[in-house]
Amino acid sequence: MTMKQGKVDALLGIVFGDEGKGKVVDYFTPRYDVVARFAGGPNAGHTIIFEGKKFVLRSIPSGIFDEGKVNIIGNGCVIAPDLFMAEAQELETAGYTLTNRLHISRRAHLILPTHRVLDRAYEAAKGKNKVGTTGKGIGPTYSDKAARVGLRVGDILENFEEKYQTLKARHEQILRDLHFTDYDIADEEKKWLEGIEYMKKFPLTDTEFEINRALEQGKNVLAEGAQGSLLDIDHGTYPYVSSSSTTAGGVCTGLGVAPNRIGRIFGIFKAYSTRVGGGPFVVELFDETGDTIRHIGNEYGAVTGRNRRCGWLDLVALKYAIMINGVTDLVMMKSDVLDDFETIKVCTAYTKDGVTVTDMPYDTEGWQPVWEDVPGWHTPLSELRNEKDFPKKFADYIAYIERATGTPISIVSVSPDREATIIR
């Protein structure tokens, strides 16, 4: 008798990120044996409120609060040892044991202190065309990965000092060529090297084998996404994108699993839209309404503290993201933020120079939204815990989105609390 094979379910932000993935991963974790991050680095802050305490996880998977689960940082991720150490020590101080439950891929790439300096130098060189990076060195690290000169986690176990000095010297030469020499990484580098030693406490493994063996044993894996699909290096609003594959395809490459191992794909989105950093944002509101949404939704970056740009729901972007990810289930977050609006607008198309489109255009600069008005529910949602108690107009808003996207909204969140996650 053949044992039933396990599956990898993916939980992805499917627009511009910041949807509340951490809370949903934490909620889902009891159903899975392994939780794995497959892309991104410390630029992705997943906020979780657990047992009355607030945690912001940057590199560590959001399943870490369940003592019985294995958490994996996959090969598609990039890691800053000093930031990883600070994040892990904060969790240890709060009483969570990590050493045997958090496994790190030896193939994941390391963010060097000079990568952060390069990040600042490249942004400065762009002038007015800044991408709006977090300055964490993510882009330069992935650039080194693509150029085949990067350092990986496995490199810290043998001849590391020589490898480190070689790559550092390469970066310093690039910075001289850019005339970007006013920096000092001495203190940062000291902490970074402490982080290298700290990482050696953890299992540094070939996680692709670990994950596939778990699947062969019938165990299930939850792949935790970072950022959002419209920040994907291939399918996002290039060049205002992240540096990794944030879509469902990135699960396979970032963890080393085959496409036929993928089960359900949960696409997380907000009941409205936000974006951080530069780049086109067709539905952005520059008025009091945008400010109100930002204030009520506390739309400030978990890692950077930057104001998030706010707007109404964008169906053009949402349908595109559902298509490229093969989303099976939608998860709608922060519904309660819209409680006080009499009327809610939804973007159903883009228009520019007399042309109107409903498919995501190659270049999203200069397009204007085509709005459709939807009645607001004007009722507080945050105390609700059952779908049967939804106000009719809120239920109508959910049904409207499901009809427009052809995808069920399987989960609705009506407040930051874990208990306010309603399965439909």
Buried (B, 14 or more C-beta within 10 A) or exposed (E): EEEEEBBBBBBBBBBBBBBBBBBBBBBBBEEBBBBBBBBBBBBBBBBBBBEEEEBEBBBBBBBBBBEEBBBBBBBBBBBBBBBBBBBBEBBEEEEBEBEEBBBBBBBBBBBBBBBBBBBBBBBEEEEEEBBBBBBBBBBBBBBBBEEEEBBBBBBBEEEBEEBBEEBBEBBBEBBEEBEBEEBEBEEBBEBBBEBBEBBEEBBBBBBBEBBBEBBEEEBBBBBBBBBBBBBBBEBBBBEBBBBBBBBBBBBBBBBBBEEEBBBBBBBBBBBBBBBBBBBBBBBBBEEEBBBBBBEBBEBBBBBBEEEBBBBBBBBBBBBBBBBBBBBBBBBBBBBBBBBEBEEBBBBBBBEBEEEEEEEBBEEBEEBEBBEBEBBBBBBEBBEBEEEEEBBEBBBBBBEBBBEBBEBBBBBBBBBBEBEBBBEE
